[in-house]
């Protein structure tokens, strides 16, 4: 039986999402898969990579990104969005401003990479001639504010990017990463009211009460968290690694380790969000 192949693409800023991508890669290699491991950056030499980018050649496509302002990184948007990170929006607005009577849709800007060997006759049409690899999207987020709900929109956005390139998404993974914003304090340390992004300013704050103490089974006491996730400063850590590896094991075993070698149909999703 031929070896399965996965195209694992991700963007990262503070290495949170890269940690998850590396844990995923380790599991694919454990199961004997060939892995094309690619970090997507702002300035990519797509031409030199093109031979390894065709979705047609893979059994599984993974796409990951951290979250900035509620969206994936611009490198991901520009690589996969039909609008190429705002270019299409600008062209549409210019078309409207000029009050053209014959306002035909502007041409889709080049994306730099070609994800499919076969394209539909017209943009926006499904291509029924393409094979359909399975897909997984993943992200990391800060962990303060309201917790895991922060990741949902970004996961759906990246899912749409894959679906519009004829990929059937069967998995979503997300976990909290090391917080660089207000929630990036050591557990129990009071947050300061005049927090400056990117700088930890530990110290007492008269407007915040002392954290409650909780007694564990071994008798030790630990302080409560001021933010949604507990100990954002240490994530992603050992617990997140275990979740990531268990998730990929489920994807591989449930969808690809079948009695006849034919992947199971994409009728369900494996989801790990925490």
N, C-alpha and C positions, 0 to 999 in steps of 0.2 A: 504494500500500500504506500502511495506517495506521501511524503511529509506534508502536513498542513502548513499554510503560510498566513502570517498576520502582518498587516501594515499598521504599526503603532505610532501615531502622530500626536504630538502634544506641544503646547506652548507653556512657558513658565516665567515667573518673575523672581520670586524669592525661594525657588527650588521646592516648594510644597508639592506642586503638581508633578514635578520631575521625580520626586520620591515615589509617588504612586505609580508613575509610568515604569520606573525601574523595578518596583515590586511586581507589577504585571509581567514585565519582560522575564523576570526570574521564573515565574510560574509557567509561561509559555515554553521556555527552554527546558524546564523540568519535564514537561509533557512531550518534548521532542519536536516542537514546532520550529520552523524557520521564521525569524523575526526581522522585519525591516523597521529599525528604530530611528525615528526622525523627530528632532526638535524643530518646530516651526518658528522662525524668527522674522523680524520686520523686513530684513533684506536677504531674500533667499535667491540662490543661484538655481532656479527651478530647472533650467535647461540641462544642467549637468546631472540632475536627479531624475529626469523625466522617465527614463527606462524602468525605474523602480516605483513609479507612482500610479500606474494603471490599476484601478480597482479590480479590473477583469482578472488579474493574476493572483488574487488573494481569496482565501476562505473567510477571513474576518478583517474588518476595518475598525480601528479604535481611534477616537478623536477626543483629545482632552485639552482643557484650558482652565486657568484660574479665572476669577471673577473680578472685574474692575468696573465699578459703577453699574452693577447689575447685568453686565454683558461679558462675553468672552473677550480675550485680548484682540486688539486690532489686527495682529498678524493672522489670527484665525479668521476673522471677519473678511479680510481682504483676500484670503486664499480660497474661501468657500462661498461667500455671499455673491449672489448675482449682481448686487449693487456695488461690490468691491469696496466696502467700507465708506460709503457716502458719496462716491462718484456719481452713481446713478441718480441719487436724490438731487444732487446739484444740477445735473443735466435736465431732469424733469422740471425743476423749479425755473431754470432759465427758459425752458420751452413755454411754460405757463406765463412767465413775465413778458415774453415777447408777443403774447396773444396771437399765436399762429393758428390760423383756421384749420390747416392740415397738420394737426399735432400728432405726428406719428411717434411711436415710442422710440426713445433714444437707444442706440446700440449698446449692448452689454459690454462694459469695458473688459479688456483681457485680464485674466486672473493670474497669469504667470505659469500656472501648472495646468496640465490636462489630466483629468481624473479618469476619463473613459476613452477607449479607442473608438467606440461607436457613439455618435451623437444622434439625437432625434432630429427630424427634418427642420424643426423650428424650436427656438428656446421656449420653455414652458410646457412642451409636449412630453409625455412619458415615452420612453424608448423601450418598446416591448421586446426588442432584439437583444438587449443587454442581459447577461447573467446577473444574478442578484446575490452578492456576498452578504453575510450577516454583519451587523455592526454593534458597537458599544460606544457610548459617550461617557466622559468622566470629568469631574471638576473638583477643585478644593475652594474653600471659602474661609473667611476670617473667624467666625465662631462667636463674635459678639452680637449685639443687637438681638435679633429674634431667632437665631439659630439656623437650622437646616432649610427652612423655607427660602432662604436666600439663594439656594442653588437651583431651584426648580425652573425658573425662566431660562437660565443659561443652558441647562441640560436639554430643554425642549428646543432651544435655538440651534444647538449643535446637532440634535437629532434631525431637525429639518434640513440642515446642510447635507447630511448623509442621505436622507430619503430622496432629496431632489437630485442626487447622483446615483439613484437606483440601488440603494443599500437598504436592507431590512434591519432596522435597529431592534435588537432583542435584549439589550442590557443598559442599565444606568448605574453609575457609581459616583458617590460624593462623600467627602469627609471634611471635617474642619482642618485647617492648616494653622501654622504658627501665625498668630495675629500681630500685624505691624501697626495696627491702629489702637484705638482706646482700650480694647480688651486684652492688650498684650502685656499684662502685668503678671507677676508671680501670684499664685493663688493666695488669697488673704490680704494682699497689699491693697490699700485703699487707692482708688483712682483719683487723680487730681482734676479739679474742675477746669483748669487752664491747660489741658493736654495739648501738646504740639505734635501733629502727626510725624511719625518717624523717630520720636524721642521719648524714651521712657522717663517719666518724672514721678518717682515713687515718693510717697510721703503722706502724712495725715491730711485729711480734708474735713473740716468741721461740718460740712454738709452731708457727709456719708457716715453711717453708723459702722461700728465695728462688726466684722463678720461673725455670724453664729459659728460655734464649734460643734462638730459631729463626732461621735464616738464609734469607731469601727469594731469589728469582731475581735481583733487582737488587743483591744483596749486603747489603741492609739487614738489621738484626736487630730482632726484636720479641719481647717477653716472652710466655710462656705464660699461659693463663687459669687462675684459681683456681676457676672455676665452669664449669658445663656449656657454656653458650654463650660464644663469644668476644666480648668487649667489649659487655656488657649495657648499659653506660652510654650507648652511642651509638644504641641501637635504639629504635623502628624507623627505619632510615635509608634511604639510596639503594638498597641491596640489597633491603630489604624492599619498597620502592616498586616496584622492577622486578618482583618476584614477584607482588605484588598486581595490578598492571596486566596482567601476562601471564595470570594466573589468570582475571580477568574477560574478557579477550579470548577465551580458550578457551571460557568459558561462552557468550558471545554468538555466537561463530562456529560452534561445534560444535552448539549446540542451536537457534539461532534463524535463522542465515543459510542456510536450506535452499533448494532449487531451486524449491519451490512456496510458500514462505512459511509452511508449517505446521511448528511446532516438532517436533523429534525427540522420540520417546517417552523417558520417564525410566527407561531400562534400565541406566544406568551413572552413576557419580559422578566428578566432577573434583575431585581432592583435592590441596591444597598445604599441607603442614604442615612447619614448620621452626623 
